[in-house]
């Protein structure tokens, strides 16, 4: 799986889960059908949202994006359906081209994020398992904290 194909899949998954969340909200607030749709769609969207943020960071480090570009990728996950146009723009600009980097290349220098990336690329199965566990832990912590309570 290339950085381009992985990022495209993540962008589409994030948009699909927006649809599930919005449909759940329509069911709850528009049709008074209870909150099951919001709980399921919202939970799934929250998990995919966190995974998208992680993948945007990993792909950004691999592709040597600027912090500004990574930040735009993160922000695109906040706006419904914006991950798809963001992916299209970075793909057209060639910012998703190329394979996964396994070393610093000709520079011989790498920072801590790049060294972590090289470990992830060298051990993808372990990296996916660790990544999923980390997202589950963060997601679980956020569920324990609960939704923000409106001030009255």
Beta strands, then each sheet from edge to edge (+ up, - down):
end
